[in-house]
């Protein structure tokens, strides 16, 4: 496997409404551990669509991991041009900072938002262009990752496309690991 797509919930789906929410550190910690294992197995490209939440947090983790793994690369394939125009200003600035550090940035449809089919096309395109999918998702809590999972499951059935999950139990284990490592500073 050379190219891994990464997706998951948006912040509001996780009850995260602040960039300082402690849950972000837990998610990034769990992602980092999982991404290192993928790097050790030969993955060099990590692909997201740059959407808020897990995708941007994963992009940040990939950028951080370059210090120890300089050969890894980040691609951000947005569903349409200027996807950030309706985001709050601070989110737009942060997004632009991440884009500036990506190795490849492009939009699947070369026009601004027109309709939801652009999001479906993005999901299908990324699944077709990658060798596997890592998704933060829990079957008990549906949300936007389910739209990625539909084409991924079709490809899984047709040609064995691997889908890897991080679920709430994985995140609880990551939180516990953080607590054990930093007990006095976690509260």
SULRAJO-V383224 format. One record per residue. RES is the residue in one letter. BURIAL is b if it has 9 or more other C-alpha atoms within 8 Angstrom, else e. Layout:
# SULRAJO-V383224
res=RES burial=BURIAL
res=RES burial=BURIAL
This chain:
# SULRAJO-V383224
res=X burial=e
res=X burial=b
res=X burial=b
res=X burial=b
res=X burial=b
res=X burial=b
res=X burial=b
res=X burial=b
res=X burial=b
res=X burial=b
res=X burial=b
res=X burial=e
res=X burial=e
res=X burial=e
res=X burial=e
res=X burial=b
res=X burial=e
res=X burial=e
res=X burial=e
res=X burial=e
res=X burial=b
res=X burial=e
res=X burial=e
res=X burial=b
res=X burial=e
res=X burial=b
res=X burial=b
res=X burial=b
res=X burial=b
res=X burial=b
res=X burial=b
res=X burial=b
res=X burial=e
res=X burial=e
res=X burial=b
res=X burial=e
res=X burial=e
res=X burial=b
res=X burial=b
res=X burial=e
res=X burial=e
res=X burial=e
res=X burial=b
res=X burial=b
res=X burial=b
res=X burial=b
res=X burial=b
res=X burial=b
res=X burial=b
res=X burial=b
res=X burial=b
res=X burial=b
res=X burial=b
res=X burial=b
res=X burial=b
res=X burial=b
res=X burial=b
res=X burial=b
res=X burial=b
res=X burial=b
res=X burial=b
res=X burial=b
res=X burial=b
res=X burial=e
res=X burial=b
res=X burial=b
res=X burial=e
res=X burial=e
res=X burial=e
res=X burial=e
res=X burial=e
res=X burial=b
res=X burial=b
res=X burial=b
res=X burial=b
res=X burial=b
res=X burial=b
res=X burial=b
res=X burial=b
res=X burial=b
res=X burial=b
res=X burial=e
res=X burial=b
res=X burial=e
res=X burial=e
res=X burial=e
res=X burial=e
res=X burial=e
res=X burial=e
res=X burial=e
res=X burial=b
res=X burial=b
res=X burial=e
res=X burial=e
res=X burial=b
res=X burial=e
res=X burial=e
res=X burial=b
res=X burial=b
res=X burial=e
res=X burial=e
res=X burial=b
res=X burial=e
res=X burial=e
res=X burial=b
res=X burial=e
res=X burial=b
res=X burial=b
res=X burial=b
res=X burial=e
res=X burial=e
res=X burial=b
res=X burial=b
res=X burial=e
res=X burial=e
res=X burial=e
res=X burial=e
res=X burial=b
res=X burial=e
res=X burial=b
res=X burial=b
res=X burial=b
res=X burial=b
res=X burial=b
res=X burial=b
res=X burial=b
res=X burial=b
res=X burial=e
res=X burial=e
res=X burial=b
res=X burial=b
res=X burial=b
res=X burial=b
res=X burial=b
res=X burial=b
res=X burial=b
res=X burial=b
res=X burial=b
res=X burial=e
res=X burial=e
res=X burial=e
res=X burial=b
res=X burial=e
res=X burial=b
res=X burial=b
res=X burial=e
res=X burial=b
res=X burial=b
res=X burial=e
res=X burial=e
res=X burial=b
res=X burial=b
res=X burial=b
res=X burial=e
res=X burial=b
res=X burial=b
res=X burial=e
res=X burial=e
res=X burial=e
res=X burial=e
res=X burial=b
res=X burial=e
res=X burial=b
res=X burial=e
res=X burial=e
res=X burial=b
res=X burial=b
res=X burial=e
res=X burial=e
res=X burial=b
res=X burial=b
res=X burial=e
res=X burial=e
res=X burial=b
res=X burial=b
res=X burial=e
res=X burial=e
res=X burial=b
res=X burial=b
res=X burial=e
res=X burial=e
res=X burial=e
res=X burial=b
res=X burial=e
res=X burial=e
res=X burial=e
res=X burial=e
